[in-house]
Amino acid sequence: MAQTTGERYRVAPVHHRGREWPFPLNLYQTSVGRKWVMALTGIGLIGFVLAHMVGNLHVYKGPARMHEYADGAKRLGVVAVHQRDEIGSPSGLRAARFG
């Protein structure tokens, strides 16, 4: 009996997928989803670098302006730490160190 083309060239899958991931994580299982994740993290990192570049430009405005920027950044860190405390993170020591 002659084999059909489908039977002759049947190949096992190269990569066996396990169980399906939940919605936000299953985007990473596709190549398009991985590209989206890389694009979004790249945009976030570019924003981070630009924000710090602008902050570092305060050096040229004098020591008083740099000190204001440093105090603002310190206060922003304390706010972030206190917000983490409200949701139950044990970071009271960090808040005391910044305060």
C-alpha positions in Angstrom: 0.0 0.0 0.0 1.4 3.4 -1.0 2.0 6.1 1.6 0.4 9.5 1.3 2.5 12.6 1.4 1.1 13.5 4.9 2.2 10.1 6.3 5.6 10.1 4.7 6.6 13.5 6.0 5.0 13.5 9.4 7.4 14.9 11.9 7.1 15.3 15.6 7.0 18.8 16.9 10.4 20.3 17.7 9.2 22.2 20.8 6.5 20.7 22.9 4.4 23.3 24.6 3.5 22.7 28.1 0.3 23.9 29.6 -1.1 27.2 28.7 -0.2 30.3 30.8 -2.7 32.8 32.1 -3.6 35.8 29.9 -1.0 38.4 30.6 1.8 35.8 30.5 0.6 33.9 27.5 1.6 36.9 25.3 5.2 35.9 25.8 4.6 32.5 24.2 4.3 34.1 20.7 7.0 35.8 18.8 4.7 38.9 18.4 4.1 39.0 22.1 7.8 38.8 22.8 8.4 41.8 20.5 5.7 43.8 22.3 7.3 43.0 25.7 10.7 44.0 24.3 9.3 47.2 22.8 7.5 48.2 26.1 10.5 47.5 28.3 12.7 49.5 25.8 10.4 52.5 26.0 10.4 52.3 29.8 14.2 52.1 29.9 14.5 55.1 27.5 12.2 57.1 29.7 14.3 56.2 32.8 17.5 57.3 31.1 15.9 60.6 29.8 14.5 61.4 33.2 17.9 60.9 34.8 19.7 62.9 32.1 17.3 65.8 32.8 18.0 65.5 36.5 21.7 65.5 36.0 21.5 68.7 33.9 20.7 70.5 37.2 24.4 70.4 38.0 24.9 73.2 35.5 22.3 75.4 37.3 24.2 75.7 40.4 24.5 73.9 43.8 21.2 75.3 45.2 19.2 73.9 42.2 21.0 70.5 42.4 20.2 70.4 46.1 16.5 71.0 45.4 16.6 68.2 42.8 18.3 65.8 45.3 15.7 66.6 48.0 12.9 66.1 45.5 14.3 62.7 44.5 14.7 61.7 48.1 11.1 62.7 48.9 9.9 60.7 45.9 11.8 57.6 47.2 10.1 58.0 50.6 6.7 58.2 49.0 7.4 55.0 47.0 8.6 53.2 50.1 5.5 54.3 52.1 3.2 53.2 49.4 4.8 49.8 49.5 4.3 49.8 53.3 0.6 50.3 52.9 0.2 47.1 50.8 2.1 45.1 53.4 5.7 45.1 52.4 8.1 44.9 55.3 10.2 48.0 54.4 9.8 50.1 57.5 13.6 50.1 57.9 14.1 51.6 54.5 11.5 54.4 55.2 13.4 55.2 58.4 16.7 55.4 56.6 15.4 57.8 53.9 13.4 59.9 56.4 
